[in-house]
């Protein structure tokens, strides 16, 4: 019962946070529709909030050996397809599928890393971490070639920061470091919103006629 309650609390918090990602009141009938620029930023923030919120749910469930971890991982992988689909209107279906594949690798490696850390297998954890960073390099390479407003070095720095914060998040959970667990996730969430905005800003600059 304790494990179930923990998961429900995290999921409830995730739902609340997802509704707060834009920092604006929800759209209602009769209100002026958001500009195309604002709509893209809101949509991208929602996608990346889902990314870190479902990652957290997976970490929490996996740390507790809760069977809900499997469902969380399935939902998390679907989010990578959603992010890939988000760039299709600008870069085409092939590019969207490529990004989704790279991001799915990112998640599958993260699952391996969490599993190795939980088992105390340092060698496997280090190997997974090496693959994780190589995958981040691949994502940065792909995106930088698609959009000159996304310099590779900047993307690598952002993605490596994301990996470092997510690793700390997993370690906090596995070591029961509750004092740092919440503020560290705040950092994960804030950094993800920064990445989302950077991606949106780059698209708007590259395709001004669409906005």
Protein Blocks (a to p, Z undefined) as FASTA:
>chain_A
ZZmmmmmmmmmmmmmmmmmmnopacddehiacddfklmmmmmmmmmmmmmmmmmmmmmmm
mmnopaklmmmmmmmmmmmmmmmmmmmmmnojklmmmmmmmmmmmmmmmmmmmmmmmnop
aklmmmmmmmmmmmmmmmmmmmmmmpmklcfklmmmmmmmmmmmmmmmmmmmmnopaklm
mmmmmmmmmmmmmmmmmmmmmmmmmmmmlZZ
